[in-house]
Amino acid sequence: MNTLSAAVRRPLPQSFAETLRARFGERFSTADAVRTHHGHDESHFPDALPDAVVWPHCTAEVVEVVKACTAHRVPIVPFGVGSSLEGHILALYGGISVDFSEMNKVLAIHGDDMDAVIQPGITRKQLNAALHGSGLFFPVDPGADASLGGMASTRASGTNAVRYGTMRDNVLAMEVVLADGRVIRTGGRARKSSAGYDLTRLMIGSEGTLGLITELTVRLHPLPEAVSAAVCAFPDVDNAVRTVIQTIQLGIPVARIELLDTLTVQAINRYSKTTLRESPMLFFEFHGSPASVAEQAQTVQEIARDNGGQDFDWATRPEDRSRLWAARHDVYFASINLRPGCRGVTTDVCVPISRLADCIAGAREDIAASGFIAPIVGHVGDGNFHTVILVDPDDPDEIERAEALNRKIVARALAMDGTCTGEHGIGFGKQDFLITEHGRDAVDAMRALKLALDPDNLMNPGKIVPAE
Amino acid sequence: MNTLSAAVRRPLPQSFAETLRARFGERFSTADAVRTHHGHDESHFPDALPDAVVWPHCTAEVVEVVKACTAHRVPIVPFGVGSSLEGHILALYGGISVDFSEMNKVLAIHGDDMDAVIQPGITRKQLNAALHGSGLFFPVDPGADASLGGMASTRASGTNAVRYGTMRDNVLAMEVVLADGRVIRTGGRARKSSAGYDLTRLMIGSEGTLGLITELTVRLHPLPEAVSAAVCAFPDVDNAVRTVIQTIQLGIPVARIELLDTLTVQAINRYSKTTLRESPMLFFEFHGSPASVAEQAQTVQEIARDNGGQDFDWATRPEDRSRLWAARHDVYFASINLRPGCRGVTTDVCVPISRLADCIAGAREDIAASGFIAPIVGHVGDGNFHTVILVDPDDPDEIERAEALNRKIVARALAMDGTCTGEHGIGFGKQDFLITEHGRDAVDAMRALKLALDPDNLMNPGKIVPAE
């Protein structure tokens, strides 16, 4: 197979910058503050600044930018809100950061078909606000108020993927600008299709390395008639995880089932001023008709009780549920707050559900041996959990030890038929894991696909597929 | 982008045939009867015979075959059971038919994780027989007892995709032999992953044009605690379809909801010796806990009654349900039986649910104007329906008129944001529709991907992507 040329950092050609400035005016910037804002995400990786930032308003403008970049061999890095966790938006080889925040319109809501056509810069909260009153909602919820384009690019999921699926399942169609400036439409609004290669699913999770997403058609879901949420404390993590495994194996359609270890609960109480019992906990949410929610809740309570769970503490009012999930969503920041000035090295393994208890137990032993502060939290219904390893970003030795801990946790997950990343993506940080997980031949096949669509390696170079 | 070289039919090189015969003995055949059996599927297209057929027993043997074919530029056409409907297994340029029927083992059943690792030649009935007693089942059910490899290759679905999804949703991982003989593993047993490009979804629906599937890991589902099935007659098709639309829009998790028009019911009564009321009908199935099944059934009955539906006729005993669904599965053969000696030209459009009533009404008008016998049946919960246009295979004028009717039905579906194929695939018959549906640039992108993985165009040439 042909080789993907290694990207090189070059100064931005003067004529290129002048052309884009003339064309985009204030929507093109080379200001230091702007470049810095676009040169780091929520990961612990060092900043890597783009040479310039542009804010397109429509697909035609994106095409103009891409054609100019391709003509001048300038790397192109898409930017949503910068909440990625594996260095996805770092401009490792400089180039242009294409900020989609001003392409954030809802283009159409098809209530009868339960789908919406949106621009990629819209965030999940903006989308759900736009759906207010429609009786529908968009379920994928990675915690951060990420952009939908970014969520599609990393194949994001989050707390209620166990019931509603990930971005893979909830994007029906896309418009994508390819490296040569051509605009393609993938998928369609029909609920299923066997028409050719699944370009939609190829683009989902491709982290901007195959093209720029300029439009998405997403599935919506009916707001559940009834919702109930509860927390339940357990004597130890093992018993909590066993509750999860039995719930999933019984096929109970829980909407959310989240694990928090004692340290995480302590962090939340401190950060979000909650008064949760400081022990391992599961957060639950049930969606459905009143009768089915009651039935699900009762079955899960019985399972929890068999595993030493305390009584369920119900959050019956909508505002109580909101507070509960807001606290859950702030876990990352609550964790970071446990150690002033630190950054998080976040692990993201996901394993078959039968191995989850062993995988978490092993991770806990590794953390204990490492001496790090590293709370554990997870979308355990999918077999996915995170440890947030708190590091001093200015201490290279600490970062190396944290990465060694991450490697240990990943190695164990892979040995259990798991994946190195359930929902954060490969980005810049996990390329070695990608090879370990899928093998060199599969990564070579990925590289061949990349090369077929982006022969000059200009689309977010240095992410997912190593150049070699 | 580079060009995909057009495939050419050449005689099988003598040395190649001798090598394979020496290696595979009786598992390699050039007998006429064998070649004929592998040269046609259930479509109306003329036979196109392979030059030889081979029956591998393991991945290593598939690799040997592929390497020999690549070395001698011999086309490779995978074969499951031959139940495809768009000429997928026709050896348009000769070459080797790789028959997977002797690679049909269950390699592992992971009951706790609800997945199974299987070889591609196993059929869905064989798989479900192997799962007997496990409390689990594999839901995807295209009617025919197709092989799982074939079902993955065409992104098949069928009667209960509305609840359990299509092959896209039910394959977790694959082993694939690429055109250069390399063996890659895609996906994994974790329920979700963001690790690199989604090669699994790229292979699903690729109809053997990108590689040969030698192993699949599929999702299993818990056998529902309660199942109930019913038929309901309607005064006309419109009212039946409106019942479907309202059921889906309310988010009721029906397991199956199938439409049959009057002609189809007549065909079934004649073929399967049933005594169904000869009017438009919906067949329903509900899965869940006893309480949720009762709740679903009651809600749907109310919707049906509001749309003029007669009382539900319940099939309460398992054997009654089996007879009901066996009759539904035999629709294709029952239809063919309406006109002795005919073949079926089967349409397969799928539209957003809000357009389904209009799409079917338009198709009925087209059929009436055409003078053809063409029963309508459909997986209407997904917006997918088929017309089986009965043609005399020896009358080219009739076939052309049937294809014109198909084109009309497809054009209307595309104008309604639908797809030309919900579940049968593009194969040899729908390449023009693929371009109309996705546009030339998207099909060019598909061709670039094909070329990246199969530069010599040896993997099932002439399917999905036209050569130039």
Interface residues (C-beta under 8 A of the other chain):
Chain A: M1 H110 D112 D113 M114 D115 T154 R155 A156 S157 A161 T166 R168 D169 L178 R182 V183 I184 R185 T186 G188 R189 A190 R191 K192 S193 S194 A195 G196 Y197 D198 L199 R201 L202 I204 G205 S206 L210 H221 P222 I245 Q249 L250 G251 G288 S289 A291 S292 E295 D348 C350 V351 P352 I353 S354 D382 G383 N384 D417 G418 T419 C420 T421 G422 E423 H424 G425 I426 K430 F433 L434 E437 H438 G439 D441 A442 V443 D444 A445 M446 A448 L449 K450 L451 A452 L453 I464 V465
Chain B: M1 H110 D112 D113 M114 D115 T154 R155 A156 S157 A161 T166 R168 D169 L178 R182 V183 I184 R185 T186 G188 R189 A190 R191 K192 S193 S194 A195 G196 Y197 D198 L199 R201 L202 I204 G205 S206 L210 H221 P222 I245 Q249 L250 G251 G288 S289 A291 S292 E295 D348 C350 V351 P352 I353 S354 D382 G383 N384 D417 G418 T419 C420 T421 G422 E423 H424 G425 I426 K430 F433 L434 E437 H438 G439 D441 A442 V443 D444 A445 M446 A448 L449 K450 L451 A452 L453 I464 V465
